[in-house]
Amino acid sequence: MTDHTPNPSPSPAAAADQASWQSLALRELQQQRQALEAEISELSSRRDQLQKEINSSFAGQSDSIARRVKGFQDYLVGALQELAVSAEQMELVVQPLVVQPSPLDQEAATKAATEPAPVAAAGAAAAAGLFSADEALIREQLQSFQGQPDFYADPWKLRRSLEASGAALLDDWFLSQGGRGAQPSSGSRNRNALITAAAVSILGDLYGERFQTLVLASSPERLGEWRRGLQDCLGLSREDFGPNSGIVLFERPDALIERADRLEERGELPFIVVDAAEPAVEIPILQFPVWLAFAGNPTELALEDDLL
C-alpha cells in the first residue's frame, strides 16, 4: 500500500534561519565586490599617475636634450665664426717651427763661449751623450726595425717596418741630439707616429716601465690620429691611453708640462712628443731631458690649415 501522507512544511523558525543565511551571504558578496571595485579604482589611479610621470619625464628629457643640442649648435657657430676671423687675419706666408732656447741652453752656450776649446768640446759630448752608452743597442734596434714587420710582436714593441729615412732620423735624435731636439716631419702624422713608436720601443728596452710618453697636439682630430697610429704600430689597446697609462694625449701644453713635472718628482722619465702642426715649442718643455718635436714643412702646415 502506498503512503500518500504529504511532506510536512518547514517550520517558521527554519524559514527564518534560511532567510538570515541568504541575507548574510549576500552582504558578504556585496562587501567583496565593493573591495574589488575599490582596489581596481586604486590601481587605475596609480596607472594614470605613472603614465603622467612617464610622459612628463620624457618631455623633460626631450626638452633638456633639445637645449643641449641648441647650445652645442651655438658653440659650433661661434667657433666657426672665430676660425673665419682668424683665417682672414692669418699671414699668407707659413712661418716655420721655431724652437726657442731654454735658459739652460743659453747658459750652456755662454759657458761654452767663455771656456777653452777642450772644455767646450767635452760639454758638447756630455750634452749629446745621454744615450752614448747605449749606441750599440740603439743602432741594432734601428737596423732590425727596417726588416720585415713583426705583426705578432709583444705590446709596446714595434710591429711595423721602419723606413731608412726614419731610422736615420732617430739615429741622429738619439745619438747626436741626446734625445732632445726637433727633427723634420716625415710629411704625414701616420709616419711621424711610426717613428715615435720606434722611439718608444727603444726607450722601453732602456727604461722599462719607468717612462711615460706624452703627446701634444692641439686638436682632438690630431690626437685621434696619434692614438690610432701608436695603437697600430705598438699593438696597444684603448686602455693604454690615459692619465695612468703608458701614453697620455694632451691638447694644451700647460697640462702636459704639469704631468711631466709630476713624473720627474716620482723619479720617472717623461718622453714628450710635439706634433708637426704646433707652431712653436713652449720653453718649459725644453727643460725636460727627452723630447722630440716634429717640424712641419710649409706644404704640410698649409695642408693642416686647409683641413681645419
Protein Blocks (a to p, Z undefined) as FASTA:
>chain_A
ZZfbdcddddfklmmmmmmmmmmmmmmmmmmmmmmmmmmmmmmmmmmmmmmmmmmmmmmm
mmmmmmmmmmmmmmmmmmmmmmmmmmmmpcfbdcdddddddfklmmmmmmmmmmcfklmm
mmmmmmmmmmmmmmmmmmmmmmmmmmccdfkbcehiafbdcdfklmmmmmmmmmmnnopa
cdddehiaklmmmmmmmmmmmmmmmnommbccddddfbfklmmmmmmmmmmmnopafklg
cfklmbdcdfbfklmmmmmmmmmmnopacdddddfklmbdcfklmmpmbdcdddddfklm
mmmmmmZZ
